[in-house]
């Protein structure tokens, strides 16, 4: 069972599905939506996904034809995305509450990656001033 929630806890979900593949998307839309170098997602079958609270508090933006990004209208956390005609939904891993062990990663849309993103560079565990 996978469970997840938004930052303020108003919205929550569960999915009776294993976490099989983590995808890091570097497309411009994901970067803008999440304010970061990429968005980390996993796909789960739509039939196994359900909202457990706060569904009425969800906002949505249709970021491309037929693709809806769903977010908490209270805190703004982007919780999931879906293409209404697809059999899967995309869970935003930053909102996942279920612990995740090491998993293989796939990076997509690297051609659209932020020019400042350098995956080979690491920072100290507790950077000064942040």
Beta strands, then each sheet from edge to edge (+ up, - down):
strand 1: 2-5
strand 2: 12-15
strand 3: 22-25
strand 4: 39-45
strand 5: 49-53
strand 6: 58-64
strand 7: 67-72
strand 8: 78-83
strand 9: 88-92
strand 10: 105-108
sheet 1: 1+ 2- 5+
sheet 2: 6+ 7- 8+ 9- 4+ 3- 10-
end
